Amino acid sequence: MDFTRRQALWAGGGIGVAALLTACTGGNGAASSDSGGKPRKGGTLRIGALGRSSAITRDPHGSQGNESDYLVIALVYDTLTAPGLKDNTVGRLADTFTPSKDLKTWRFTIAKGATFHDGTAVTADDVVWSLRRLRHTPAGAARLPGIQAKNITADGKGTVVLVSDYANAELPSLTRLSTFILKKDTPEKDIATSPGTGPFTLDWYRGGNARLLRNEHWHGGQVHLDAIEVTMFESPQAMANAMMSGQIDVASNAGAVAARTAAARKDIQIVRRPNDMAMPIVMRTSSGPFADPKVREAMKLVVDREAMVKQALSGYGTVGNDMLGTGDPDYAKDIPQRHRDLAKAKKLLKEAGFDFSRTYELVTTEDVAGLAESATLFASQAREAGIKVKVVKQESGTFYQKTWLKGDFYTNYWGTNDSVVFFASKTMTTGSGQNEADWSDKDFDAAYHKAIATSDTAARATALHDLQQIEHDRSGYLLWGVAEGIDLAAPKVHGLPKLPGYGRVQLENVWLAP
């Protein structure tokens, strides 16, 4: 399984071009919520995160199937940039990032005082080696699209140069969530214990559980907690039970069911993170029963979105409009919301010669709360239009081996839902590495390339709007809803992040009341 779906490890970020085209800085002041008072130094935070023993990985450049592993990695290793509160992309290990006039060459300056946990300074050579290693991983092309390994170079000790194959005003957003930096020439056998540069150092790791200690010399500023203890739970229910009984202080990404249960408890905080997870139904567009645009539109008219959000997400979410990236400042809110219209759906299906006698399999998993439930609800709603849908549940590993990128009709989920451009580049442009619906649309491709190749704010906004209109009208995505991210926390926990994805695991600003 690829962590892309769980928390979008390599998501991009719809940062405004105006912010990018200057010498962008950001510090790490990225993700913390209201602190609830003056931060206090000290204490150990006990946090639970989901994972499975069979999916454990320690490689920062690997595919993290466990949220618990990703949490540990994100606290020990820094990325070049990170999500921010004011801007979608801010500096983290990189102090600044500036483009050339043609938007193909970007220069990243390493933050002053950045050191590895063993005390050695971070150099441009370390960053180049790490990014090239990342680029050569199985998913590397998708993580750094348009950037060849040979075009990642050092300019002196403190500057890294990335040259894109094409003009790309959004390039810094590609470095937000996957560019964990290791020491140059770290042997493969030592990757798991290689010193990082992040706010916490690794004390020990055992079978998915870990203890992390404060990095007193972190370049990003003061870290409040003495330590963080990460406990891996194999089910949301087990994690929620541990939270209710006081065994942990935070249940990370606990889900709507746990939130509903905790709502009656005055001794538990519910931290809600909007636009956290897109939960689309994917229809294959190149062949099969959904290749006809009329059929896809009909399916989008069959679904009762409000009922889906209310029932599958227990109300902890918002209605979707078949466009991914709802948290992007450039999300096209003016495109009319698609509503249920069974009469029009039936008309379109008849015009397309849709086979009503056939039963269509909708494949789903139980990887995240509400996903399988959404498939069952859709099947029930589709029957009202005369469409027979059979829900098939697959184990996660089987799904990603046999169905994802190959199936005709299936559910999926994406975190860090804050960038229209990310989804366009990863899942919808012709030939993109994770083109789930096998979609190819020349108008969409043109709008995408126009959007990322321009520094003119108005022209970019127009191109992005055109792109989203095409996605809304013709793509293979039926995005019925967007789930909120939900963390449960004890009253003594303050400063928890309220951003999704990578922003969610930036815990350096968390502190504990006495």
PEFEN-V152632 format. One line per field, one symbol per residue. ss: DSSP state (2 for helix, 1 for strand, 0 for the rest). burial: + if it has 9 or more other ideal C-beta (glycine too) atoms within 8 Angstrom, else -. Layout:
BEGIN
ss=???
burial=???
END
This chain:
BEGIN
ss=0022222000000000222200010000000100000000000111111100222000000000002222222222000011000000011001111110000011111100001000001002222222222220000222200000222111100011111000000022220000000000000222222000000111111100111111000000000000111111100222222222000001100002222222000001111111111100111000000000222222222200222222220000111000000000000000000000022222222220000000111111000000222222222222200001111110022222222000001110011000022222222200000000000002222222222200002222222222222222220011001111111111001100100022222000001100
burial=+-+++++++++++++++-++---+-+++-+++--+---++--+-+++++++-+-++++-++-++++++++++++++++++++++--++++++++-++-+---+++++++++--++++----++++++++++++++-+-++-++++-+-+-++-+----++++++-+++++++++++++++++++-+----+--+-+++++++-----++++++++--+++--+++-+++++++--+-+++-+++---+++++++++++++++-----++++++-+++++++++++---+++--++++++++++-+-++++++++-+++++++++++++-+++--+--+-+-+-+++-++--+-+-----++++++-++-++++++++++-+++-+-+++++--+-+-+++--++--++++++++++++++++++++++++-+-++++++++--++-++++++++--+-+++-++++++++++-+++++++++++++++++--+++++++++++++++++++++-
END
